[in-house]
């Protein structure tokens, strides 16, 4: 039986982490086992202490200082052992019940990487602010122009890989913060057409900054630089 590794970067998510872990544990995966890889990025709100309590059940890794989502993902990727690997944020914006939709092209052998797009399909989506939506559209468009890919949602959390596909890009990943999103896409593009990239539509239950969303306008500006850097300036 093959295994799905669910890589979960966590930073100050005490309000959602229990529910998120339960949702991942209960997500339907006929014919697959699940491996949860949780990376605490030096949380200060009680999340770290809670994760200590689930170490016997799941693989939990701890950073000694806050390094950012990208660093947490790189740590998690290094320790994941599954045949398939999916990124799962800990904030409940993305629904683990949709794993079968995202994994289907991988399991069928038609894809090497699948992005779950918030802007495709008929699933429920919380209405984003106009600025947030336009920023996502602009960043994805810029990424497409420079990478040659044709994505509708480059910044999505749900990026899923076969073990072999992830192994091809992991040695090159270097971003520590949210730059990991455009970097992953740029790294994938550099080794096409060996990697078959698919998109599927997913639901999205976005939260506001008041509700704990961490990415902000500064990260959006930084993303422009990262798109240029990793598509044009880095090997």
FENNOR-V197537 format. One record per run of one state. SS is the DSSP state (H for helix, E for strand, L for the rest). FROM is the first residue (numbers start at 0). LEN is the number of residues. If there is no record, write none. Layout:
[[SS:FROM:LEN] [SS:FROM:LEN]]
This chain:
[[L:0:1] [E:1:9] [L:10:6] [H:16:10] [L:26:5] [E:31:9] [L:40:6] [H:46:6] [L:52:6] [E:58:4] [L:62:6] [H:68:11] [L:79:4] [E:83:4] [L:87:8] [H:95:12] [L:107:5] [E:112:5] [L:117:7] [E:124:1] [L:125:4] [H:129:18] [L:147:11] [E:158:4] [H:162:8] [L:170:9] [H:179:11] [L:190:6] [E:196:5] [L:201:2] [E:203:1] [L:204:12] [H:216:17] [L:233:2]]
